[in-house]
Amino acid sequence: MAVARSVSYMLLLIALAVVYVISAYVISILVFQRSLTVDSHVNLMNMILAMVLAVVYQPVKKIFDKFTDRVFYYGEYDADTFTREISKILTYTADFQLLTRRVGNYIATSLKAEKVAFCIPEKGIYGRAGRRRISVVEEDVRRIMDYYYKNCSFPEVILANQVKDPELKKLLDIHRTKIVMPLLHQNQETGILFLGEHKSLGYSSRDIEMLESIAGELAVSIRNSLSLEEINELNKSLQRKIDEATKELRFSNRQLQRLDEAKNEFISMASHQLRTPLTSIKGYLDMMLEGDLGKITPTQRAVLREAFSSSERMVRLINDFLNVSRLQTGKFNIDKQETGRCSNSSG
């Protein structure tokens, strides 16, 4: 940075000096006709040039700053922009897979990592970025976290070249991983961020600071997206159960409707079948009471009248059953007839 800014200021001074010399020469020719011996004229010219240079100083400085930044910091990222873009992704992305993929791609592009991946316990690898892939098992995750709890504190990262455990160092070398950043939220393991080898000179302390600065926010966002994913899965499961229960209720309702129709048909059929023999019985009892079949004793007449009354009650009951059946099936008709008017007469 010191070299870049030094070159920028040197170019700026040279440019302003050239502008001053050329401006002084042009003014001396056009205005003072090369008579620069008069002090008042020289002072006036210096004042004018100083005002012009003061106005153009900042624009020219910005031009040279951009030029030197491109030369000395080719491909470098701005810390504020990095933090702002990561926060924007974490804020406006709720889907877990989309979140890890966007964050992984942005970190891989900004930090020039050959690969970036999130390992979420009991879920697998997500957010792959880069050509190289990483495949870790549950035992590897447990070994990394045990080492982290013993030697580091959140949000520190694990640098592969500083790992003291030979087995863990061998594991990271096998996967060609240079940075491991566990993500913790309220002392709970949310996941692990793996960064592969750097594409050029290696990761700087500035890169490490950037990763550590977003570790907490990244852990919270991933935990929230996982919770949202669980809620969505629960909603889908509940919706499936509701659909299944609704389907069963509709099937049961159709069965009940068929049973109800069968019951109505049975009542109608039974009523018709019962009314026919009862009508015959009632007719024969009436014939016996009228003496059409011969004389009967008073005792027999009393018994026959009781039987006749019972048959009439049975016929009325059967007619009621038929009316109920007609009402349920919508076949009940009301025969409206006009009746005679009753008038009270006095006197």
Secondary structure, DSSP 8 states (H G I E B T S, - for coil): -HHHHHHHHHHHHHHHHHHHHHHHHHHHHHTSTT-TT-HHHHHHHHHHHHHHHHHHHHHHHHHHHHHHHHHHSTT---HHHHHHHHHHHHHH---HHHHHHHHHHHHHHHHTBSEEEEEETTTEEEEEEESS-----HHHHHHHHHHHHHH--TT--EEGGG---HHHHHHHHHTTEEEEEEEEETTEEEEEEEEE-BSSS---HHHHHHHHHHHHHHHHHHHHHHHHHHHHHHHHHHHHHHHHHHHHHHHHHHHHHHHHHHHHHHHHHHHHHHHHHHHHHHHHHHHHHHTTT----HHHHHHHHHHHHHHHHHHHHHHHHHHHHHHHHT-----------------
